[in-house]
Amino acid sequence: MCEKHYTIVKTCSNGFNDYAEVRNNLILRPFSLTTRKRSYSGEVGIRKMGMYLALARLVRISGRYESWSIHYEEVSNWEIEKTQLVDQALINMSERIPPRLFNTEYLENINFEKKGLFMPNELTHDEVKAAARIYTSANCPAFGYVLTNTGWKNGAVSILYPGVMYRLGEMLGDYYIVFDGLNDVRIHSIKDNPNGLPKPFLLRHAAIERNLRRPFDERSLPKIYRYRTANARIIEIKP
């Protein structure tokens, strides 16, 4: 599985003649905005939800995958909007390293390949309903859920996968998304706290604490967002 191997970043030296050559190997690598405030050497990237997402392509070398940064000069002949490239990268990642959702109280000895499934494309019709029952607010853990990917590497990007926010809303109703690192995000159902007043403060404090305990290159700006199921909108909760 490629998700276990794309930790090495290299720079491509030659442009691509055809978008089709690399379309299915595009991915996004997240970096903290505290250390990656702008693109390096013209690389293609965007700022999103407290992260800098750099566009890269997977290259298989000697039996392992490496990620190679992509630069504007290399894709200038494609005539494709950057947002389209990002969307394609998210589709690729959702297929190769799908999202996983876990109860924070049961994170020991978990098989990330086979456990934590909640997206309809990985489940049968009955299993989709069963997953929704498992993640109802009645069962919501005190410290929320962990959303990541099958490799628990760069898993914070999984919240941006196609359909993930909507699916979480189907299961949990309105919820908070808490960023404090690059490998995962915390998900908290608002049903457990209907007025939504004290929780953001407590979540932010906990996020700052967790962030400081992470290795420096795995940290993210502590940010909190709220997903509203009524209009499928996401808003940032300011300090």
N, C-alpha and C positions, 0 to 999 in steps of 0.2 A: 504494500500500500504506500502510495507516494507521500501521504501526510506525515510519515515518520522520517522523511529524508530531506524535505526541502528547507533545511535550516541554513544552507550555504547560499549566499547571494553573490553573484558575479555580474559583470557588465558585458553586455553583448557589444561586439565591435563592428558588426555588419548589419545593415538594414535588412528588412524582410521584403521580398518581392511580392508576396501574396499573403493576405490576411488568413486565407484558408489553411496555410501552413502551420499556423500557431494558434488558431482560434480555440481549439479544444484543450490547449495546454496553458491558457492564460489563468493566472491566479492573482490574489492580492495578498501582500504581506503587510501586517500592521506594525506601526511604530508609534511610540509615545510622542505626543506633540511637544513635550518638554525637551526632547532631544532631537526631534525631527520637525522643526517648525516650517521648513520649506523643502522643496525638492532639491536633490543633489544632481548636479551635472545634467540638468534637463530631463530627468526621469519623469515618466508619466505617473501621476499620483493625485489623490484628492484628500481633503480634510473631511472627516466624518465622525461625529459623535465622540469627540475627544481623541481620535486616532488619526494618524497619517497613514493612508493606505496606498502603498506603492504597487503599481502594476508590474508583474513579472511573468515569465513563462517557465514551465517545468521542462528540464532537459535531462534525459536519462544518460548517465555516464558510468560505465563500468558497473552496471547492475544497480545503481542507486540514482535517486532523483536529486537534482540541484535546481535552485531557482535563479534565473538570470534576470536582472533588472532590465526594463524596457524604457528606451528614451524616445523623445518626440521625433528626433531626426530619423529614427529607424522606422517609424510608422507614418511619416508624413505623406507617403504616397497612397495610403489606404483610403483617405477621405472618409474616415469614420469618426464620429464624435467620441470624445473621451468617455462620456457617460455610457455609451454603448459598449465600449471595451470593458468598463467596470462591471456592467450588468452581465456580460458574457463570463467574466471571471467569477462572479458570484454563482452563476449557474454551474460552471465547471466544479467549483468547490463544493457546492451542495450535493453534486453527484459523486465526487471522488471521496470527500471527507464529510459525510452528512452530519447534521446537527444531532446533539444528544442532550437530554434533559434529565437531571438527577436530583433527588432529595438530598439536601445538604447533610442530613443525619445518617445517610447510608452511602458513604463514598469509598468504603474500604473494599478491596478485592472485586472491583467491578469490571466486567467485560464490556469495554466501550464499543466493541463492534456489534454486540447483540443486545445490550441493555440500553435503556434510556430512549428507545424509539418513540416518536410521537407524531411524525409527519405522515399524512395519508399515503404518500407514494411508497412508503416502506411497510405499510400495514394493510391488512385486509379490512373490509368494512366493519366487521365485528370488533377487530382489534383497535380500530380508530375510536370507537365508542368506549371500549374498555380503558384506553389511555386517557380519555377525557375524564372518566370517573376517578382514575388514580390521582389525577392532578387537580381535583376540585379543592376549593378553599377549606373544606372540612378536613382535608388531609394535609393542608399546607404546613410545612415545617416552620419553626420559629425563625430560622435563618434563611428562609426562602429556598429557591431552587438554583442549581448551577446549570447554566446553558453553555455548552462547549461543542466540540466536534469529536469524531471518533479517535483522534490522536491526542486530544487535549493539548494541542499546540496551535497557537494563533487562533484559538477558538472563539475569541470575542467577535470575530468577523461573522460568526454564524448567525448572529441576530439580524444581519442584513441579507441573509439568504432569501431567495424568493419564497414568500408565503409563510415564513417563520413567525413574524409578528402577528399576523392574522390568526394563525393556528393557535398561538399561545392565548390570544384573546378569546377564541372559542372555548378553550379549556378553563381559563382563569378569570375571564371578565377583564376589567381594567387592571393594569398592573404597572409596577415600577421596574425599570431597567437600570441596574447599578453597575457602573464601570469602575474597576479599580485595578485592572491588569489587562494584558493582551491575550491571555490564554483562555479566559472564560468571562462571563458576566453573571450577575445575580438577578434573579427574577422574583418579585414579590407581589402576590395578589393583593389588590386594594380591598377586596371584600372583607378581609380580616380587620380592616381599619376604615370603615365607610367614610368618615369625614376627612381622612387623608391628611390631617394636620400635623401630628407629632412624628409620624413615621419618616418623612423625608429627612428631618434633622438627624434622627437616629441612624438611618441608612447611610447618610453622608459621613457621619462620625465613624461608623464601622468600616466604610470604604476607605477612608483615609488611613485607618489603622492597618487594614489588610494590605493596602498599597505599600506602606512603608516596610512591611515584612517581606515583600517580594524582591527578587533580584532586580537591580536597577534597570536592566534591559527588558524586563517583563512588566514594568509598571505602565499605567495609563493615567491620564488626568482623571481624578475622581469626579465623575459626572453622574447625574441622575435624570432619567427621562420617565415620562408617563405616557403609556399607550392608552388611548381612548377607543373603546370598541364601537361607540356610537357612530363615529365618523372615520374610523381607521386612521387617526392622526396621532402623531407623536410630538410631545412638547418637552422642552428641557425645564427641569425644576431648578430655579436659580437658588443660590445660597441665601 
